Amino acid sequence: MKTIEIDARGLLCPLPVLKLAKRIKSLDPGDEVRLLADDPAAVVDVPHYAGETGHTLVSTEDGTDHQIYVLRKSV
């Protein structure tokens, strides 16, 4: 299993999720993506994306000026 990080800070909706979707396609099932985002819409968009695609939202945490989302790619 590998983990990649996407720094989407400073990007507004829908760009954080679009970057996430593009990068997660190249990963193997079980790999994880750590997404850094400060767009207020990401709080809704990232969990929605995970639910729609079947990927697992492993965790969400607040950084000092951004949120950190960890998603695991599904099969």
C-alpha positions, 0 to 999 in steps of 0.5 A, a space after each residue: 500500500 502506498 500513500 500520495 499527497 495532494 495539496 489542493 490548498 488555495 483551489 476552489 470547488 470543484 478543483 480539489 475533487 477534480 485533482 483527487 479524482 484524476 490522481 486516484 485513478 492511477 492508484 492500486 486498490 488499497 492505496 491512499 490519498 491524503 488531500 489537503 484542502 482549504 475550500 469550505 465546500 470540500 467539507 461536503 464535496 469530498 465525502 460526497 465524492 467518496 460515497 458516489 465512487 465507492 472509495 473509503 473516506 478513512 479520516 478527516 481532520 482539521 489542520 491549522 488553516 486547512 482540512 486533511 482528508 484521507 481516502 482509500 481507493 476501492 477495488 
